[in-house]
């Protein structure tokens, strides 16, 4: 499965980035897409870089813990932009659907694909929960909210 994801890396990445940008208001999405200079558009450049790092890590089969810093950067950006928690992490679930769509077209529905994608999905979901929990603690400390 990872070989097939690697073959379609650029297509997957661009579609994933576009999907993330679509979650923003129209004018913001237009700006994020049009400005690639990290000084003129640090949010867009950071999102693009972090999403590429996540996808490349998945392709290389790295331990999900190694992806936590890239996950953390995306989730924190989305958290301060007042996305609901579910929307802040939705980009990962969007990738899962995109991988099924792109790789599924290539491979069909094999048992191996199902098993590998289930392991990958579980690892990513666990990492998301860990990162979101850290972000939540950060936000509560920052704003003086104690539980």
C-alpha positions as CSV (number, residue, x, y, z in Angstrom):
1,X,0.0,0.0,0.0
2,X,2.8,2.4,0.9
3,X,4.4,1.9,-2.5
4,X,1.1,3.0,-4.2
5,X,0.8,6.0,-1.9
6,X,4.3,7.0,-2.8
7,X,3.5,6.7,-6.5
8,X,0.7,9.2,-6.1
9,X,2.4,11.3,-3.4
10,X,2.1,14.7,-5.3
11,X,-1.5,14.2,-6.2
12,X,-2.4,13.1,-2.7
13,X,-0.6,16.0,-1.1
14,X,-2.1,18.7,-3.4
15,X,-5.6,17.3,-2.9
16,X,-5.1,17.1,0.8
17,X,-3.8,20.7,1.0
18,X,-6.7,21.9,-1.1
19,X,-9.1,20.1,1.2
20,X,-7.6,21.8,4.2
21,X,-7.8,25.2,2.6
22,X,-11.4,24.6,1.7
23,X,-12.2,24.6,5.5
24,X,-11.3,28.3,5.6
25,X,-13.5,31.2,4.5
26,X,-13.3,31.8,0.7
27,X,-11.0,34.9,0.8
28,X,-8.6,33.2,3.3
29,X,-8.5,30.0,1.2
30,X,-7.7,32.1,-1.8
31,X,-4.9,33.9,0.0
32,X,-3.5,30.6,1.4
33,X,-3.4,29.1,-2.1
34,X,-1.9,32.1,-3.9
35,X,1.0,33.0,-1.6
36,X,3.7,30.4,-1.2
37,X,6.3,32.7,0.3
38,X,6.7,31.8,4.0
39,X,7.3,35.4,5.0
40,X,4.2,36.6,3.1
41,X,2.1,33.7,4.2
42,X,3.5,31.9,7.2
43,X,0.3,30.0,7.9
44,X,-0.1,28.6,4.4
45,X,3.6,27.7,4.2
46,X,3.5,26.1,7.6
47,X,0.4,24.0,6.7
48,X,1.9,22.9,3.4
49,X,5.2,22.0,5.1
50,X,3.6,20.1,8.0
51,X,1.2,18.2,5.7
52,X,4.0,17.2,3.4
53,X,6.0,16.0,6.5
54,X,3.1,14.0,7.7
55,X,2.5,12.4,4.3
56,X,6.2,11.6,3.8
57,X,6.3,10.1,7.2
58,X,3.4,7.9,6.4
59,X,5.0,6.8,3.1
60,X,8.3,6.0,4.9
61,X,6.4,4.1,7.6
62,X,7.8,6.0,10.5
63,X,6.6,5.5,14.0
64,X,3.5,7.7,14.6
65,X,5.3,9.4,17.5
66,X,7.7,10.9,15.0
67,X,4.8,12.5,13.3
68,X,3.5,14.2,16.4
69,X,5.4,17.5,15.9
70,X,4.0,18.0,12.5
71,X,0.5,17.0,13.7
72,X,1.0,19.4,16.6
73,X,1.9,22.3,14.3
74,X,-1.2,21.9,12.2
75,X,-3.6,21.4,15.1
76,X,-2.2,24.4,17.0
77,X,-2.6,26.7,14.0
78,X,-6.2,25.5,13.5
79,X,-6.9,25.7,17.3
80,X,-6.0,29.4,17.5
81,X,-8.0,30.1,14.4
82,X,-11.1,29.1,16.4
83,X,-11.8,25.9,14.6
84,X,-14.0,23.5,16.7
85,X,-11.8,20.7,18.0
86,X,-13.4,18.2,15.6
87,X,-12.6,20.6,12.7
88,X,-9.1,21.2,13.9
89,X,-8.3,17.5,13.5
90,X,-10.5,16.7,10.6
91,X,-7.6,17.0,8.1
92,X,-6.3,13.7,9.2
93,X,-9.6,11.9,8.6
94,X,-9.8,13.7,5.3
95,X,-6.4,12.1,4.4
96,X,-7.7,8.7,5.3
97,X,-10.6,9.1,2.9
98,X,-8.3,10.5,0.2
99,X,-5.9,7.6,0.5
100,X,-8.7,5.1,0.2
101,X,-10.0,7.0,-2.9
102,X,-6.6,7.3,-4.7
103,X,-5.0,4.1,-3.7
104,X,-8.3,2.2,-3.8
105,X,-8.6,3.1,-7.5
106,X,-5.2,1.6,-8.1
107,X,-5.4,-1.5,-6.1
108,X,-9.1,-2.4,-5.7
109,X,-10.2,-3.8,-2.4
110,X,-7.6,-6.3,-1.1
111,X,-7.3,-7.8,2.3
112,X,-3.7,-6.5,2.6
113,X,-4.8,-3.0,1.8
114,X,-7.5,-3.2,4.4
115,X,-5.2,-4.5,7.1
116,X,-2.4,-2.0,6.3
117,X,-4.8,1.0,6.2
118,X,-6.4,-0.1,9.4
119,X,-3.1,-0.2,11.2
120,X,-2.2,3.2,9.7
121,X,-5.5,4.7,10.7
122,X,-5.3,3.5,14.2
123,X,-1.8,4.8,14.7
124,X,-2.7,8.2,13.3
125,X,-5.9,8.4,15.4
126,X,-3.9,7.6,18.5
127,X,-1.3,10.3,17.6
128,X,-4.1,12.8,17.0
129,X,-5.6,12.2,20.5
130,X,-2.2,12.6,22.1
131,X,-1.5,15.8,20.3
132,X,-4.9,17.2,20.9
133,X,-4.6,16.4,24.5
134,X,-1.3,18.3,24.7
135,X,-2.8,21.3,22.9
136,X,-5.8,21.2,25.3
137,X,-3.5,21.4,28.3
138,X,-1.5,24.2,26.6
139,X,-4.7,26.2,26.0
140,X,-6.0,25.7,29.5
141,X,-2.7,26.9,31.0
142,X,-2.5,29.8,28.6
143,X,-5.9,31.1,29.4
144,X,-5.9,30.2,33.1
145,X,-8.5,27.5,32.9
146,X,-8.1,24.9,35.6
147,X,-9.9,21.5,35.7
